[in-house]
Amino acid sequence: MWQDVLTAFALYLIIEGMIPFVGPDFFRRTVARLAELDDNHLRATGLTIMATGLLLLFVVRS
């Protein structure tokens, strides 16, 4: 089980690292825009991303 968790985390880090590597200017602008959002909007966005990931996980694992 831990091997799967660490594999998923490693893939997450690879994907997250690709974004600033490929487009550093785009990444910088996006982070600046995110910093301007209010807390409720950020929470709603985080919840949507988590729900999408959970749904995808159920689809892939079933």
GUTORBA-988232 format. One record per residue (C-alpha): residue number from 1; residue in one letter; z, x, y. Coordinates in Angstrom, 3 decimals. Each point is the difference from the previous one (the first is absolute). Layout:
<nodes>
 resi resn       pz       px       py
  NUM    A        Z        X        Y
...
</nodes>
This chain:
<nodes>
 resi resn       pz       px       py
    1    M    0.000    0.000    0.000
    2    W    0.915    2.718    2.500
    3    Q   -3.316    1.672   -0.703
    4    D   -1.789   -3.168    1.146
    5    V    2.138   -0.250    3.136
    6    L   -0.594    3.629    0.919
    7    T   -3.719   -0.347   -0.731
    8    A   -0.201   -3.018    2.301
    9    F    1.924    1.857    2.704
   10    A   -2.258    3.045   -0.321
   11    L   -3.089   -2.189    0.365
   12    Y    1.565   -1.679    3.032
   13    L    0.596    3.394    1.619
   14    I   -3.569    1.096   -0.715
   15    I   -1.464   -3.149    1.546
   16    E    2.342    0.123    3.008
   17    G   -0.879    3.659    0.564
   18    M   -3.731   -0.716   -0.082
   19    I    0.164   -2.276    3.041
   20    P    1.118    2.598    2.587
   21    F   -2.018    2.714   -1.744
   22    V   -3.294   -1.908    0.229
   23    G    0.489   -1.562    3.447
   24    P    2.811    1.551    2.011
   25    D   -1.030   -1.658    3.274
   26    F   -0.235   -3.435   -1.626
   27    F    3.375    0.565   -1.672
   28    R    1.622    1.022    3.305
   29    R   -1.368   -3.081    1.810
   30    T    1.100   -2.299   -2.809
   31    V    3.545    1.394   -0.025
   32    A    0.186   -0.385    3.790
   33    R   -1.069   -3.656   -0.326
   34    L    2.581   -0.582   -2.733
   35    A    2.736    1.444    2.222
   36    E   -0.801   -2.661    2.623
   37    L    0.482   -2.957   -2.378
   38    D    3.223   -1.994    0.039
   39    D    2.373    0.089   -2.968
   40    N   -0.857   -3.466   -1.313
   41    H   -3.710    0.799   -0.123
   42    L    0.679    3.265   -1.837
   43    R    2.263   -1.796   -2.484
   44    A   -2.640   -2.672   -0.638
   45    T   -2.616    2.688   -0.531
   46    G    2.281    1.890   -2.399
   47    L    0.755   -3.182   -1.937
   48    T   -3.711   -0.801   -0.277
   49    I   -0.783    3.505   -1.262
   50    M    2.834   -0.141   -2.545
   51    A   -1.075   -3.437   -1.255
   52    T   -3.604    1.184   -0.335
   53    G    1.138    3.065   -1.948
   54    L    2.198   -2.110   -2.262
   55    L   -2.830   -2.436   -0.687
   56    L   -2.375    2.882   -0.750
   57    L    2.583    1.540   -2.311
   58    F    0.354   -3.254   -1.955
   59    V   -3.780   -0.337   -0.296
   60    V   -0.468    3.584   -1.164
   61    R    2.921   -0.046   -2.451
   62    S   -0.817   -3.358   -1.630
</nodes>
